[in-house]
């Protein structure tokens, strides 16, 4: 079944970056230490910040990220704390290196998913993007997790550097025993934009509307037919389709080690966060911040996309946008009949 996943006020989604340190230097990394911090959160701070978002009256989900979250020695304790606080689901996003004997310190019933990042069906393609040796390490990590009974998902960030291999993923996913597949669209943000030529990066990596629509939905359908549930961004809306901003209609929170809490991932390169932890207390920040941007209504759809990724848009001869860009948190989901 193919459906657009609507935003819901009945759930809370917390994306918790417990550190920004990573062993890899992926080409498309969105982490920006200048804006997100370099500190390693203590176990007590992680617990306090988790408590600020736990709400047993709603379906509250937490995703632990980094950097590479398994580099944090207290990640297993953070997982146990989230369970004790009543979080409905717990996911760990990892590059597959699984540091600190992570798999030996948790049980499959403590984590809903271990989510691995792989950006190529072939070793050469992935390693050009994520670093030499990362393909083999990720595959080994997936196999180790599956052998120990963990549910696994896989994230594939689509760019012009790897979209030509996307059609090869259904077989690999089935072979590895992956339960869920997430296709992401590359964002032109993070430290790789800060340190490189942004225009060149866009020209080399950014996927056009035509390329996205010609390849992604078809591959997603084939993956679902193999028994794996698939989720991918909606990205493009027709001019007639309504635009909704998750910042106004849903509860998404992106927490970073320096205490910043964003509602929109496209805002993360800028000090416009709407919330922050100060002395371990969650407070709202003064205008102007991202909340003020959410309320703007433009014919192109997403305001932040218009500001930082204008190359995603096309206009007709009268200067009207040919389509809208959806909120980056709006997803399409194909639920496997076997799942």
N, C-alpha and C positions, 0 to 999 in steps of 0.2 A: 504494500500500500504506500503510495507516494503522497505526502502531505507537507504543507508549510506549517512549521511549528510556531504557533502563536505565542506572543508574550503573555505571561501570567503573573498576577499579583499574589498568587497562592504559593509561590515558591521563591526562595532566595538562593542565589548562586554566588558563592564567594570564591574568587580566584586569589589564592594566598601565596604570594612570592615570599618565601621564608628566607631567601638570600638571593643575591644577583650573581654570585660567583659561579663559573662554569668551566669545565675542562675543555670545552670545544669553542670554536670561533665560527659559528655558522654564518654563512654569507648573508642571510636574511634576518639575523637576530634582532628582535625588537627591544631588547633590554638596553636601557640608556642609563648607565651608572650615575651620570651627572644629575639626572632627574629622579632616579630611583634609589640611589644610595649604594654603598659598598659593604654595609655592616651585616653581621651575622646575628640574627635575632636569638635571644636567649630562650630557653625552654619556658621560663615563667612568662616572658613577654608574648610568646606564641600562644600560650594558654589564655592569657588575658585578652588578647585580640580576638581569639576564637570565641571567647565568651561574649564579646560585644555583638556578635552576629548570630549567635545561636537563638533560634526561635522555634520552640517545640509546637507552636500552633500552625506552623507552615512546614512545607517540605524544603528543608534547608540543606543545600549541597555545598561541599567544599572540594576544591581542586588545589592540591599542593603543587607549586611550581617553583622554578628558580629564575635565572640560572638553572643549575642542576640540583633539584631538591635532595637527592640521595647523598650529596656531599655534606648535608647537614646531619651531624651525628644524632640530633634529637628528633629527627623525622618520625621514627617509630613511636616515640612518646607523644608527639603531636597527633598522630593518628588515633592513639588510644584516648587522648583528651577529647578529640572531636567526637568519638563514639560516646564517651561519657556525657558529653553535652547534648547529645540527641541529634546530631547531624544525620540526615536521612541517607545520604550517600557520600562516600569518600573516594576520591580519585587521586592518583599520583601521576603527574606528567614527567617522563624521564627520557633521557637520550639513550638509555639502555646499558650504561656502564654499571649501574646499580652498586654504588660505592657503599662502604661501611657494612658489608654483608647484609644489605637491606632485606633481602628475601628470607634470610634466616631469623630475622628479628620481628617479623610480623606473620600473621596467619591469613589464609585466603578469606576467612569470614570477617576480617577486620577492614578489608579494602574492597570496594565494589569493582574498581578497575585499576589496573596499572596500564597507563597509556604511553606507548612508545612513539618516538618521532623517527620517521624514515622518509627520505626525500628522493628516492630513486628505486626502481625495480632492480637496477643493476648496481653493483658495487662502485664502479667508476663514476657513475652519475651522482650517486649519493655522496660519495667522498669528496667530490669537487665542491659540493655545497656545504657539507657538514664537517669535513676533515678526514684525513687519511686514517683508515682503520675503523671509522665509526660504523660502517655498514656491518662488518663482521661482529663488532661488539654488540650492536643493537639486535641482530639476529640471534646471537647467543643469549642475550638477555631475555628476549621473547621466549625462546625455547626453555630456558631455565624457569621462567615464571609459569608457563603453561604446564611444565612437568610437575610443578609443585601445587597445581590446582587453582592458580589465580585466573580470574577473568582478565582478558587483555583487549586493549583497543590500539589502533594505530592511526597516527596523524601524518598526513602527506600534504605538505605545503606546496601548492601548485605555482610554478613560475615557468617562464619560457625556457629555463634551464632543464626542466624535467617533465613538462607536460607531455612530451612525446613518448614517455614510458608509462604514463598513467594507465593505458589499456592493458599493460602487463601485470597490474596489481591484483586482479581477482584471483588468479591462480596462486600467487605467492601468499596472499592472505589466507586462502583455504589451506594451503600446505602448512602454514605456521600455526593454525588453530586460533586465529584472531576472531574475537566476538563482535567487535564494532569497528567501523572504519570512518574516520573523519577526514574529509577533504577540506583544506583551508586555502584561502586565496592569499597571495603574498601582499603584505602591507608595506608601503614605502615609508618606513618609520624606524626608529631605534638607532642604535649606535652605528649600524652600517651605512645609514644615510648621513649621520653626523661626520663620519670619517671619510666618506667617498664623494664622488660626483653624483648628486642625486639625479640629475637629468640623464646621465649615462646609465645609472642603475634602472631607471624607469624604462629606458629604451631597450635594455638588455633583458630585464626580468619580468616586467609587468605584462600581464596577460590581457589581450583585447577581449571585448565582449564576444566577438565572433568566435575566437579561439576557445573561450570558456564554454559557450553554449554548444559548440560543435563537439566538444570532447567530454566535459565533466558529467552532464546528466546521463549520457549513454553508458559511461563506465560505472557510474553509481548504480544504474539499473542492473548491469551485469554482476556487480558485486553482491547486490541484494539477492539476485537469482541463485547465487552460490550459497545462500544461507546466512549472510552477514548483514546486519543492519548498518545503513549508511547515513551519514549526516554531512551536509555541505551548505555553504552560505547561499542565500537567495541571490545576492549581489545586484541583479538588474530587475527593475520594475518598469512596466509599460507606463506611459504618461497617465493612463486612466487608473492604475492601481494606487490605492492609498498608501502613503508613507507613514510609518510609525517609528518613533524614536524610543528605544528601550529605556533611555534615561528618564522618560516621562511615564512609561506604562509598565515597567518591570523592575525587579530588584536584582541588579547585577553590581557586584563590588569587586574592584581590582586593587588589592592591598600590596604595598611595597615596603621593604625593610626600613626606609627612612620615615615611615609613618603616613605617607600619602595614600589616600583612598580615592580612586577614580570611579566614575560610573560608566565611562566610555573609553574603550581601549585606544581609539584614535586620538584621544587627548593626552596620552601618556608621555609625549615628548615635551609637554609644556606645563608650567606651574599653574594650571587652571583646575586642579583637583577640587572637588566640592566638599570633601571631608578629609580629616586628618586625625592621627593619634598624637596627642600632646600629653606627656606625663602619663601615658597609658590610658588616657581618656579620649573617647571618640567625640570629636567636635565638628561642627560644620564651619566651612571657611566663608569669609566675607566675599560678596560680589566684587569684581566680576569673576565668574568662574564658569566651568562647563555647564552648569545648570542654566545659565543665561543663554548659552548656545542652543541647548535642546529646544528652547521655545521658539526659535526662529523658524519660519516657514518659507521655504524657497522651492521653486519648480524643479530643481535638480534633486530634491530629496534630502540626503544627508548633508548637513552643513559642513561638518568636519571633512568629509570627503572632498567637497567643493574647495575647501581651504588648502588641504595638504596633498590631495591626489587628484587634481583637476583633469589630468590626462585620462581618467576613467570616463570622462563625459564627452559626448558628441552633440553638436548643435546643427539644426537645419539652416537653410539659407536666410531665414527670418530671425535667427538668433535664439530660437526656442530649443530646449533640450529634447533630444530624440527619445530619451528614456530617463528614468530616475535611478539613483543608486540607493539601494535599500540600506537600512541600518545593518551594520556589520554583524550584529547579533541575531539577525533573523535567519533562520535555517530552513532548509528543505530536508525532509527525512524520508527514507524508504525503509520501511520495516520489513525485514525478511519474513517470508511465510513460515520458514522453519524456526525463526527466533521467537 
